[in-house]
């Protein structure tokens, strides 16, 4: 019997299989402190009731992802005792045995199936959209995802799969489903808030506007209700426990400052460099500028006030700069919200 799989689907499946083989080879490689973070979250969500997830301070690896990711960790923890009971016990062992490493590595690889499914959906009618399928194959073989997820240790492939699934729904014209899936993504990792303004502008214009006042308001309420239901499912238990302030402080630790760890600055590394150069030059010119204790070469998250010369950058400043940088995309989404452009 002839295969019904399209060439694109077959190519994606083979690419995913090859990538999975490489991921398995990477199991014993270097791991960062993020491995310890997620190993602790696995135990935390299994051993403690939900009302203690965002208040527990018995470890420095405190839970600082939104509740859906905590539920995800809880789901991953359920079969863990069958492998090793210490995987879900608190306190966790200081030196993880190989069974811990293998189990967590395999959970990342398994969760990448969502990434594969989303790529296959986006590639399903690649000819009609004239999308280069090579781009989708490169998602499955992304060096960044391999390094960050399967060496450093995170779950970004799973989260990227949610994002691509949401984009697929929007591209198909299923705006309500796309909005609900994106809301689920925000309740899993709030880093994706950076895409929220574009989503809001696109959905407001494409789903709600241009359909008459009554129908437009009805659609706005329907979309709002769907998104609100997702956020309620995620956060309602913690509202009930009276812990929303604690949850917010965990998710948005503004008190750490702009550069709480060496990987965090991104664009702001240039601001740091300029500050250090100015401080060096002013000290050479005889100005009395103290050399701070703060370091940008340590991996642990912590509080810091690192700037010697330049002013401290506030959260509202970074927010306004992000919106300004996104302005061309927001204008595009508002003026010409076409499904074929959303990806």
C-alpha positions as CSV (number, residue, x, y, z in Angstrom):
1,X,0.0,0.0,0.0
2,X,1.4,3.4,-1.0
3,X,2.3,5.8,1.8
4,X,0.0,8.7,2.3
5,X,2.6,10.9,4.0
6,X,3.6,14.0,2.0
7,X,7.3,14.5,1.2
8,X,7.4,17.4,3.7
9,X,6.0,15.2,6.5
10,X,8.4,12.4,5.8
11,X,11.3,14.8,5.7
12,X,10.3,16.4,9.0
13,X,9.9,12.9,10.6
14,X,13.4,11.9,9.5
15,X,14.9,15.2,10.6
16,X,13.2,14.8,14.0
17,X,14.4,11.2,14.3
18,X,18.0,12.3,13.5
19,X,17.8,15.2,16.0
20,X,16.4,12.9,18.7
21,X,19.4,10.5,18.2
22,X,21.8,13.4,18.7
23,X,19.9,14.5,21.8
24,X,20.3,11.0,23.3
25,X,24.0,11.3,22.6
26,X,24.0,14.5,24.6
27,X,22.6,13.0,27.7
28,X,25.8,12.7,29.7
29,X,27.2,16.1,28.6
30,X,27.6,19.3,30.6
31,X,24.6,20.7,32.4
32,X,24.1,24.1,34.0
33,X,22.4,25.2,37.2
34,X,19.1,25.1,35.3
35,X,19.3,21.3,35.5
36,X,19.3,21.7,39.3
37,X,16.4,24.2,39.1
38,X,14.1,21.9,37.1
39,X,15.1,18.8,39.1
40,X,14.1,20.7,42.3
41,X,10.8,21.9,40.7
42,X,10.0,18.3,39.8
43,X,10.4,17.3,43.5
44,X,8.7,20.5,44.7
45,X,5.5,20.1,42.7
46,X,5.3,16.4,43.6
47,X,6.1,16.5,47.3
48,X,4.4,19.7,48.3
49,X,0.8,20.9,47.9
50,X,0.2,23.7,45.4
51,X,-0.3,26.3,48.1
52,X,3.4,25.9,49.0
53,X,4.8,26.0,45.5
54,X,5.4,29.8,45.4
55,X,6.1,30.2,49.1
56,X,8.7,27.5,49.6
57,X,12.1,28.9,50.3
58,X,13.9,25.8,51.5
59,X,16.0,25.9,48.4
60,X,17.6,28.7,46.4
61,X,15.9,27.2,43.3
62,X,12.6,28.8,44.0
63,X,9.8,28.4,41.5
64,X,9.6,31.4,39.2
65,X,7.7,30.2,36.2
66,X,3.9,30.6,35.8
67,X,1.5,28.0,37.1
68,X,1.0,26.0,33.9
69,X,4.7,25.2,33.9
70,X,4.4,24.1,37.5
71,X,1.5,21.8,36.5
72,X,3.7,20.5,33.7
73,X,6.5,19.7,36.2
74,X,3.9,18.0,38.3
75,X,2.8,15.8,35.4
76,X,6.4,14.9,34.6
77,X,7.0,14.0,38.3
78,X,4.2,11.4,38.4
79,X,6.1,8.5,36.8
80,X,9.4,9.6,38.3
81,X,9.2,7.4,41.5
82,X,9.2,4.3,39.2
83,X,12.7,5.3,38.2
84,X,14.1,6.6,41.4
85,X,12.2,7.7,44.5
86,X,14.8,10.4,45.3
87,X,13.8,12.2,42.1
88,X,10.7,13.6,43.9
89,X,11.9,13.8,47.4
90,X,12.9,17.0,49.3
91,X,15.7,17.8,49.9
92,X,17.0,16.6,46.6
93,X,20.5,14.9,46.6
94,X,23.4,17.3,46.2
95,X,25.0,15.1,43.6
96,X,22.4,13.7,41.2
97,X,22.7,10.1,40.3
98,X,22.7,9.2,36.6
99,X,19.1,8.1,36.8
100,X,18.1,11.7,37.6
101,X,20.1,13.0,34.6
102,X,18.7,10.4,32.3
103,X,15.1,10.9,33.4
104,X,15.1,14.6,33.0
105,X,16.9,14.6,29.7
106,X,14.3,12.1,28.4
107,X,11.5,14.4,29.5
108,X,12.9,17.2,27.5
109,X,13.3,15.0,24.4
110,X,9.7,13.6,24.9
111,X,8.2,17.0,25.2
112,X,9.8,18.0,21.9
113,X,7.0,15.9,20.3
114,X,4.8,19.0,20.5
115,X,7.4,20.9,18.5
116,X,7.4,18.2,15.9
117,X,3.6,18.2,15.7
118,X,3.5,22.0,15.3
119,X,6.1,22.0,12.6
120,X,4.2,19.2,10.7
121,X,1.0,21.3,10.9
122,X,2.8,24.4,9.6
123,X,4.4,22.3,6.8
124,X,1.2,20.5,5.9
125,X,0.4,22.7,2.9
126,X,3.8,24.3,2.4
127,X,3.4,24.3,-1.4
128,X,0.3,26.5,-1.2
129,X,2.1,29.0,1.0
130,X,5.4,28.8,-0.8
131,X,7.1,28.4,2.6
132,X,10.7,27.0,2.3
133,X,10.4,23.7,4.1
134,X,14.1,24.0,5.0
135,X,13.2,26.7,7.5
136,X,10.9,24.3,9.3
137,X,13.6,21.5,9.3
138,X,16.0,24.0,10.8
139,X,13.6,24.5,13.7
140,X,13.8,20.8,14.5
141,X,17.6,21.0,14.2
142,X,18.0,24.4,15.8
143,X,21.5,24.6,17.3
144,X,20.1,27.0,20.0
145,X,17.4,24.5,21.1
146,X,19.9,21.7,21.1
147,X,22.4,23.7,23.2
148,X,20.0,25.3,25.6
149,X,17.5,22.5,26.1
150,X,19.6,19.3,25.7
151,X,23.0,20.5,27.1
152,X,22.3,23.6,29.3
153,X,18.9,22.2,30.2
154,X,15.5,23.8,29.7
155,X,12.2,23.0,28.0
156,X,12.1,25.6,25.3
157,X,11.3,23.1,22.5
158,X,8.0,22.3,24.1
159,X,7.2,26.0,24.6
160,X,8.2,26.8,21.0
161,X,5.8,24.1,20.0
162,X,3.0,25.9,21.7
163,X,3.9,29.1,20.0
164,X,4.0,27.5,16.6
165,X,0.7,25.8,17.2
166,X,-0.8,29.1,18.1
167,X,0.6,30.6,14.9
168,X,-0.7,27.7,12.9
169,X,-4.2,28.4,14.2
170,X,-4.0,32.1,13.3
171,X,-2.7,31.2,9.9
172,X,-5.7,29.0,9.3
173,X,-8.1,31.8,10.4
174,X,-8.9,30.1,13.7
175,X,-8.2,33.2,15.8
176,X,-10.0,32.2,18.9
177,X,-8.0,28.9,19.1
178,X,-4.8,30.8,18.4
179,X,-5.5,33.3,21.1
180,X,-6.4,30.6,23.7
181,X,-3.2,28.6,22.9
182,X,-1.1,31.8,23.2
183,X,-2.6,32.6,26.5
184,X,-1.7,29.0,27.6
185,X,1.9,29.7,26.5
186,X,2.0,32.9,28.6
187,X,0.8,30.9,31.6
188,X,3.7,28.5,31.0
189,X,6.6,30.9,30.5
190,X,6.0,34.6,30.8
191,X,9.1,35.4,28.7
192,X,6.7,35.2,25.7
193,X,5.0,38.3,26.9
194,X,7.2,40.1,24.4
195,X,4.9,38.8,21.6
196,X,1.7,39.8,23.4
197,X,1.4,43.3,21.9
198,X,1.6,41.9,18.4
199,X,-1.0,39.2,19.2
200,X,-3.3,41.8,20.8
201,X,-3.1,44.1,17.8
202,X,-3.5,41.4,15.2
203,X,-6.4,39.7,17.0
204,X,-8.2,42.9,17.8
205,X,-8.0,44.1,14.1
206,X,-8.5,40.7,12.4
207,X,-11.0,39.0,14.8
208,X,-12.9,41.9,16.3
209,X,-12.9,44.9,14.0
210,X,-14.6,45.5,10.6
211,X,-17.6,43.3,11.5
212,X,-20.1,45.9,12.8
213,X,-20.2,47.2,16.4
214,X,-22.5,44.5,17.8
215,X,-20.6,41.5,16.2
216,X,-17.3,43.1,17.0
217,X,-18.1,43.6,20.6
218,X,-19.4,40.0,20.8
219,X,-16.2,38.7,19.3
220,X,-14.1,40.9,21.7
221,X,-16.0,39.5,24.6
222,X,-15.6,35.9,23.3
223,X,-11.9,36.3,22.9
224,X,-11.6,38.0,26.3
225,X,-13.6,35.2,27.9
226,X,-11.4,32.5,26.4
227,X,-8.2,34.2,27.5
228,X,-9.6,35.0,30.9
229,X,-10.6,31.3,31.3
230,X,-7.1,30.2,30.6
231,X,-5.6,32.7,33.1
232,X,-8.2,31.7,35.7
233,X,-7.3,28.0,35.3
234,X,-3.7,28.9,35.9
235,X,-3.9,31.5,38.7
236,X,-7.3,31.0,40.4
237,X,-5.9,28.5,43.0
238,X,-3.2,31.1,44.0
239,X,-5.8,33.8,44.2
240,X,-7.8,31.5,46.5
241,X,-4.6,31.0,48.7
242,X,-4.1,34.7,48.8
243,X,-0.6,34.4,47.2
244,X,-0.9,36.5,44.0
245,X,1.5,39.1,45.4
246,X,4.0,36.4,46.1
247,X,3.5,34.8,42.6
248,X,3.9,38.2,41.0
249,X,7.1,38.9,42.8
250,X,8.5,35.5,41.8
251,X,7.5,36.0,38.1
252,X,8.7,39.7,37.9
253,X,11.7,40.1,40.3
254,X,12.3,43.8,39.5
255,X,14.2,44.1,42.7
256,X,17.1,42.2,41.2
257,X,17.9,45.1,38.9
258,X,18.5,45.1,35.2
259,X,21.3,42.6,35.1
260,X,20.8,40.1,37.8
261,X,23.0,37.5,36.2
262,X,25.5,37.4,33.3
263,X,23.1,35.9,30.8
264,X,20.3,38.3,31.4
265,X,21.4,41.6,29.8
266,X,21.2,40.8,26.1
267,X,21.0,44.2,24.4
268,X,21.9,45.8,27.7
269,X,25.4,44.3,27.7
270,X,26.4,47.3,25.6
271,X,25.1,49.6,28.3
272,X,27.2,47.7,30.9
273,X,30.3,47.9,28.7
274,X,29.9,51.7,28.2
275,X,29.4,52.1,32.0
276,X,32.6,50.1,32.7
277,X,34.6,51.9,30.1
278,X,33.5,55.3,31.5
279,X,34.3,54.2,35.0
280,X,37.8,53.1,34.0
281,X,38.5,56.3,32.1
282,X,37.2,58.5,35.0
283,X,39.3,56.6,37.5
284,X,42.4,57.1,35.3
285,X,41.6,60.8,35.2
286,X,41.6,60.9,39.0
287,X,37.9,60.7,39.9
288,X,37.1,58.7,43.0
289,X,34.8,56.0,41.7
290,X,34.7,52.8,43.7
291,X,35.0,49.5,42.0
292,X,31.8,47.5,42.9
293,X,31.7,44.0,44.2
294,X,29.0,43.0,41.6
295,X,30.2,40.5,39.0
296,X,28.8,39.7,35.6
297,X,30.6,36.4,35.3
298,X,28.6,34.4,37.8
299,X,25.7,32.2,36.8
300,X,23.7,32.4,39.9
301,X,20.7,34.8,40.0
302,X,21.0,37.5,42.6
303,X,20.5,41.1,43.5
304,X,22.9,43.7,42.0
305,X,23.3,47.4,41.4
306,X,26.1,47.3,39.0
307,X,26.3,50.7,37.4
308,X,29.2,53.0,38.4
309,X,28.5,56.0,36.1
310,X,25.4,55.6,34.0
311,X,22.0,55.9,35.6
312,X,20.0,52.9,36.7
313,X,17.5,51.6,34.1
314,X,14.0,51.2,35.4
315,X,11.4,48.6,34.3
316,X,9.2,51.2,32.8
317,X,12.1,52.4,30.6
318,X,12.8,48.9,29.3
319,X,9.0,48.5,28.6
320,X,8.8,51.7,26.6
321,X,11.9,50.8,24.6
322,X,10.5,47.4,23.8
323,X,7.2,48.8,22.6
324,X,9.1,51.4,20.5
325,X,11.2,48.7,18.9
326,X,8.1,46.7,18.1
327,X,6.2,49.7,16.6
328,X,6.8,48.7,13.0
329,X,5.3,45.3,13.6
330,X,2.4,46.8,15.6
331,X,1.6,49.2,12.8
332,X,1.8,46.3,10.3
333,X,-0.5,44.1,12.4
334,X,-3.0,47.0,12.7
335,X,-3.0,48.2,9.1
336,X,-2.9,44.8,7.3
337,X,-3.8,41.9,9.6
338,X,-3.7,39.0,7.1
339,X,-3.4,35.4,8.2
340,X,-0.8,34.7,5.6
341,X,1.5,37.2,7.2
342,X,1.2,36.2,10.9
343,X,4.0,33.7,10.9
